[in-house]
Amino acid sequence: GESVGLHLPTLSVQEGDNSIINCAYSNSASDYFIWYKQESGKGPQFIIDIRSNMDKRQGQRVTVLLNKTVKHLSLQIAATQPGDSAVYFCAENAKEYGNKLVFGAGTILRVKS
Amino acid sequence: NAGVTQTPKFRVLKTGQSMTLLCAQDMNHEYMYWYRQDPGMGLRLIHYSVGEGTTAKGEVPDGYNVSRLKKQNFLLGLESAAPSQTSVYFCASSYNRGPGNTEAFFGQGTRLTVV
């Protein structure tokens, strides 16, 4: 079915440390994955995406890893800053479902100064 | 460049009342979506549209109707509001760039309370 879940509902990290947010997905037909960041009172904002023909993609301070064998997605944030505190969602997209995005429940990232 | 704009931002309704949420995008996107977000849950798709004049049901369509009369606007209607529809509603839009490439841009959300 179309379901995306997250392992950890809340993650607390010290400022300057690296953060790793995990996501499990169940639809093996999903071919595109996105990480979104949602700050309090705002709509989700795109962070980084990855297609199913890749296993790693890097952005500015963020890296997304995709392991299709175990249907696992992770978001790594380097040198976490207080401004990174937010809820992070992974989303999957499958052509067979009309290219709709299906979101996971979200992980709260808290950065301690 | 406004992106995706939702109106209103806040609304309180009495049970049984009706209302329409408006979403407007100025990016010439083909796809538009309405999601609801509840505490501890991800965004759940209510309805979506793949182009002007088209609509389709998402995961949780019951109690809602939508219309896409113009490409830039996507309306979400509640005919008879129920307390279970208390939620934050997000509109989003995206290009249809081809297989597996549907980054969505979101509005700021509408907080709806049904009493």
HADDOCK unambig.tbl for C-alpha pairs under 7 A between the chains (distance, minus, plus):
assign (segid A and resid 31 and name CA) (segid B and resid 100 and name CA) 5.81 0.50 0.50
assign (segid A and resid 32 and name CA) (segid B and resid 100 and name CA) 5.08 0.50 0.50
assign (segid A and resid 32 and name CA) (segid B and resid 101 and name CA) 6.70 0.50 0.50
assign (segid A and resid 42 and name CA) (segid B and resid 108 and name CA) 5.10 0.50 0.50
assign (segid A and resid 42 and name CA) (segid B and resid 109 and name CA) 6.84 0.50 0.50
assign (segid A and resid 43 and name CA) (segid B and resid 90 and name CA) 7.00 0.50 0.50
assign (segid A and resid 43 and name CA) (segid B and resid 106 and name CA) 5.63 0.50 0.50
assign (segid A and resid 43 and name CA) (segid B and resid 107 and name CA) 5.66 0.50 0.50
assign (segid A and resid 43 and name CA) (segid B and resid 108 and name CA) 4.57 0.50 0.50
assign (segid A and resid 43 and name CA) (segid B and resid 109 and name CA) 5.99 0.50 0.50
assign (segid A and resid 44 and name CA) (segid B and resid 106 and name CA) 6.08 0.50 0.50
assign (segid A and resid 45 and name CA) (segid B and resid 106 and name CA) 6.98 0.50 0.50
assign (segid A and resid 93 and name CA) (segid B and resid 100 and name CA) 6.47 0.50 0.50
assign (segid A and resid 94 and name CA) (segid B and resid 100 and name CA) 6.75 0.50 0.50
assign (segid A and resid 95 and name CA) (segid B and resid 99 and name CA) 6.56 0.50 0.50
assign (segid A and resid 95 and name CA) (segid B and resid 100 and name CA) 6.41 0.50 0.50
assign (segid A and resid 99 and name CA) (segid B and resid 100 and name CA) 6.64 0.50 0.50
assign (segid A and resid 99 and name CA) (segid B and resid 102 and name CA) 7.00 0.50 0.50
assign (segid A and resid 103 and name CA) (segid B and resid 42 and name CA) 5.65 0.50 0.50
assign (segid A and resid 103 and name CA) (segid B and resid 43 and name CA) 5.76 0.50 0.50
assign (segid A and resid 104 and name CA) (segid B and resid 42 and name CA) 5.13 0.50 0.50
assign (segid A and resid 105 and name CA) (segid B and resid 40 and name CA) 6.47 0.50 0.50
assign (segid A and resid 105 and name CA) (segid B and resid 41 and name CA) 4.53 0.50 0.50
assign (segid A and resid 105 and name CA) (segid B and resid 42 and name CA) 3.74 0.50 0.50
assign (segid A and resid 106 and name CA) (segid B and resid 42 and name CA) 5.94 0.50 0.50
